[in-house]
Amino acid sequence: MSETRDDRQAATIVDVAERAGVAVGTVSRFINGREVRKTNEMRIREAIKELGYQTNTFAQAMKTDVTKTVAVVMDGFDEFHTQVLSNAITQFFDHGYQVTTYHLKNEPGELDNLMSIMTARKFDGVVMSGTFNNTISLDQLRSLQKPIVLFNDEATGIDIDRVLVNNREASKRAVQHMIEMGHERIAIIKASDLQSSSRGRYQGFCDAMEEAGLQVRDEYICEGSWRLSDGYFALQQLMALDEPPTALFSVNYEMTMGVLEAMKEQGLQVAKDLSLVSYDDPYFFRLLTPSITAIAQPHDLIASRLVEMMLTRLNNGISSSSRKMTVSCDVILRDSVVRLS
């Protein structure tokens, strides 16, 4: 009977080095997340796959304090966060890292509990949604002395790595499209100014209106907190005005869904009765009739930048000053904005 790998002792790092034709030290550097030459990396990956080699992460952590695990902390699993998380998990895995996800709801004591868990689990780094960007929370996390990368919202008053999108510029272009289509009475459903993503989207709205010489009317500004119900009630409020808007910019897709629900209940049609643009572009927007014009955030690119920034810190340390990466969004023009005659 022929002998298979399952019949023998598990593959070792020496086996991987021999199969890849490289030094054991080179394999060790790769396994521990350090940089190796691209050709060597490809050979090592292939050897690991062929031999079924698996690192003992627990034993490795005991020896080196390296767990090859990154914690991702989020306040929700909406379409945006889920897509970023999915891409990040895949990319971290390709570099030999596992991802553990935590959900915080901003309730008292939650962060303290998370800190205890992280201290016990010895994560190598933390990726965190910026909706937690109050200084106290971030200072607590920084006390772990681990790399932290923030995304989705700016960090103020603290030196920390972050990956952001061009909220202001993308929103300006989206509103400019409505203006170019002849709209002047344009409303917005925004979120709290405490969050930079909301501020940027509102500022982009104001930039476009100001450049076109159009007034931002107070009654056309509705504020919510990213929820479907906010869009639902905002639409009712706006359409009850003596002079309702002809176009609406909703700063996230959940509030946009609330708008769509309220319009359906009132017998209103998108484009015919109210032109609509949404920030965020879930797949079903293109399936609606009319399809929804939207700002698409590049989930895969955001995840790539998060992983790139984290791996750089894990390889080179956290002593240098913070870095900021900003990625661009696309405005996807569809049928939900009608041209006024």
N, C-alpha and C positions, 0 to 999 in steps of 0.2 A: 504494500500500500504506500502510495506516495505521501510524503510529509508536507503538510501545509503550515502556514504561519500560525493558525489556531492550535496546532498540535505542539508547537514549540513555545519556548519562553518568549514573552513579549519583546518587541523590538526595543533596542536601546539607542541612546544618542550616538554610540559608536557605530551601530548598524546604519543609522541615517547618514553619518559622515562617510562611511565606506561606499554606500550606494550613490551618494551625491558626488563623490570624488573630491571632498573638501576636508579641511581639518576639523577635528572635534570642536575646537574653540570657535570656529566660524559658525557651526551649528548652534553652539551654546549662545553666541551673540544674537543670532536670529531668533531663537526661542525666547530669549529674554527681552525681545523688542528693540534690540539695537540694530543699527544700520549695517548691512553687508552689501557687497557688490551685487548688482541686479542679476548678473548671470548666476552667481552663487545662490541667490535667493530662489531663483527659478528651479535650480537643481535640488535644493533642499526641500522645497515645497513638493516637488514630484516624488522625491524619495520618501517623504513623510506619508504621502498619499499611498504609494505602492506598498510600504511596509506596515501601514496602519499604526504608525507610531503615535502615542499619546503621552503628553507631559503629565506628570503628577503635580498638579498645581498646588495641592495642599502641602506636599513636601517641599516644593519650591518656595512657597510662601514662608514656611518655617525657617528655611535657610537664608533667604534673601530679602524677606519682607515684600516680595513682589507677588501679587496674586493673579496678574493678567486679567483683572476684572475692572470694569469701569461702571460706576453707578450713574444712571440717568434719572434725574428728578423732574417730574412734571406736575402741573396742577390740573391736568385733564388729558383726555385722549380723543380730542376732536380730530377732524380730517387732517389739519395741518400737522399737529404733533404726532399723530400716528404715522403719517408718511415719512416725516423726518426720522422718527424712531426706527421704523422698518429699514430705511436705508442705512442708518448709522449702525444698527446691529450687524447687517451684512458686511459692511466695510470694516468694522472692528474685528469681526470674526476672521476676515481675510488676513488680518495682521496678528492673529493669534490671541485676541482678547474676547472675553465674554462680557455681556452686558446684563446688569441687574437693574430693573426699573422700579422706581418708587413714585407713588402718587401722594402729593400733599394737597390738602384742601384749605390751607391757611387757617387751621383751627388751633386753639391754644394748646401748647405742649407738643405739637406734632414735630416741630423742628428738633426739639430736645430728644425726642424718641429716635428720630432719624440719625442724629449725631451719635447716639449710643450704639445704634446698629452699625453705622459706618466705622466707628472705632473698633468694634468687635470683629467686623468682617475684613477690615484692612483693605479697602478698595485702593486701587492705584490712582484713580482720578475721578472727578465728578463733572458731568455735563448737566447743566441746569437751565430750565426755562426761566427767562428773565422776568416773569411775572412775580418772582420772589425777590426782586432786586432791592429790597430795603437793606440799608447798611448793616443793621444788627444781624440779620440772617446771614448775609455774606461774610461778615466778620467771624461768625461762629463757624462757618464752613472753612474759612481760611485757617482757622486754628488747627485744623487737621494736618496742615502742612502738606497738602496734596494739590496737584494741578486742578484748577477749576476753569471750565469754559462755559460761558453764558451764551444763550441765544434767545431770539425772539423779542428781547427788550433791552434797552440800554441800562448799563450800571452807572449810577451817578455817585460821585464822592468816594470811589474806591478803585484801586488799581487791580483790574481783573481782565482776563481775556474774554472777548466776545465776538460772536458772528451775527451780523445783522443784515437786514434787507433794506433797500432804498425806499422805505415807505413813502417819504415825502415826494420824491421825484415820480414814482409810479402813480401815486394818487393824482398828482398834478396832470399827468398825461391822460389819465382816465377821465377826469373832469373836463379837460380841454376837448376831448372827443365829444362830450355832450354839448359843449358850447359851440363847437364847429357844426354840430347838427341843428343849431338854431335855438337851443334851450337857454333861457335866461333865469327862469324861476327854478333853481336847482336846490334841493334839500340834501341834508346829510344826516345819517344816523351814526354817531360817533360813540366812543367808549370813554373811560375816565382819562383825564389829562395826567394822572399820576403815572401812566404807562407811556413810554416813549413811542411804542408802535402806534398807539391811538393818537398821540400828539402829532406824529409825523404825517399820518393820514389826513388829519384835520388841517394841518398846515399846508399840505399839498392841495387840498380842496380850496383853501383860502387864496393860495398863490394863483391858481388858475382863474378864480373869480376876479381877483384884483387886477391881474394882467389884462383881462378882458373888459375891465371897467364896470363889472357887475357887482351889485350890492349883496353882501352876505346877510340875509334877513334873519333876525333872531328867531322868528316863528318857524323857520325852516331848519333850525338846528335842534336835533333830538339826541339826548344822551342816554346810553344804556350801559350794559356790562357784558357785552359779547353774547348774550343769550337770545334764543329764539323768541322768547316772550317780549324782549325789548323791541325787536323789529315789528312784531305783531301790533303792539300798542302804539308804536311810533307811526305806523302807517295809518291807523285809525285817527290819530291826532292830526296828522298832516292833511288827510283828505277831508277832514271836517272844517278846515279853514275856509273863509270866504273866498280866498284866492289860493287854491292848493297848488303845489309845485307841479311842473310838467315832467321833471326828471328827479331821480333820487340816487344818491351814492351811499351804499351801505358798507361799513368798514370791516365786516367779516361775514362769512357765508352763513353762520347760524342766524344772525339777525336778518340776513337776506331771506332765509327760509321762513322766518316769521312774517316778513313783508309779503311773501308769496301766499302764505296761508290766509292772511287778512284780506288780500286782494281777491282771492278766490271766494271768500265768504261774502264780500261786498259786490261780487259780480263784475269786478274790474279786470281788465286785460293788460298784461305787460306790453309795452310799446304803444298800444292803442290809447290807453288811458293814463299810463305813467311809464316813462322810459326809466330803465334801471341798470345800474352798474354795481357789481359786487367786488369787494376785495376777497381774494381766495377763489379758487376755481375747482370745486369738486367735479368729478367726472359727469355726474348727472346733469350739470348745467347745460352741456352741449346736447343733451337728449330732449330737453324741454322745447315746447313750441309756444312762443319763439325761444330760441336758445339765448342764454344769458351772457352778456358781455362782462368780462371779469379780469381781475388782475391775478395772474398765476405766479405763485411763489415757487422757486426752483427747489423742491424738497431734496432732490438728490445732490444738488450742488451745496446746499446748506449743510447737509450731513457730511459731505466730503470735506468741507472746510472745518467742521467741528472735529472730525476724526484727525485731519491733518494737524490742526492746532494742538489737540490733545497728545498725539504721538510725539510731536516735537518737544512738548514739555516733558513727557515721560522719558524721552531719550536724553534731553539736555538739561533738565532741572527747571526750577521755578524761580530762580533768583533774578532773572532779567525782567525789565519793565513789561507791562501788559501790551497786548497786541489787539488790533481791531480789524476785522475783515467785513466788508460790505459787498453784498451780491445784488445784482439787478433782477428786477421782475419784468415780465412781459404783460402787456395789456392785450388780451385776446378779444378782438372785435367780432361780435356775433349780431344777433337780430333784436336785442332788447332795447336798443336806442333808436327811436324813429326820428327821421328828419322832419322838422316843423316847416311848414310852407311859408 
